């Protein structure tokens, strides 16, 4: 994570966001249990990727006074 320019707290936040999205999607999806778990996993993975991309963009282009 250091090679990407992410801090330790960014990693913690990434796991938290991905876990919350995965649980919410698994709880709200319809279908058999395995479908719900797959939907939650895919949703958590996608939200994790979006979180990393947005964090990298914010870190790169944020104003100096932040």
LINFENTA-V641864 format. One line per field, one symbol per residue. psi: psi as a letter, one per 40 degrees, with the letter a starting at -180 (. if undefined). Layout:
psi: ???
This chain:
psi: dddeeiiddddddddddddddddddddeiiaiddddddddddddddddddddddddddddeiide.
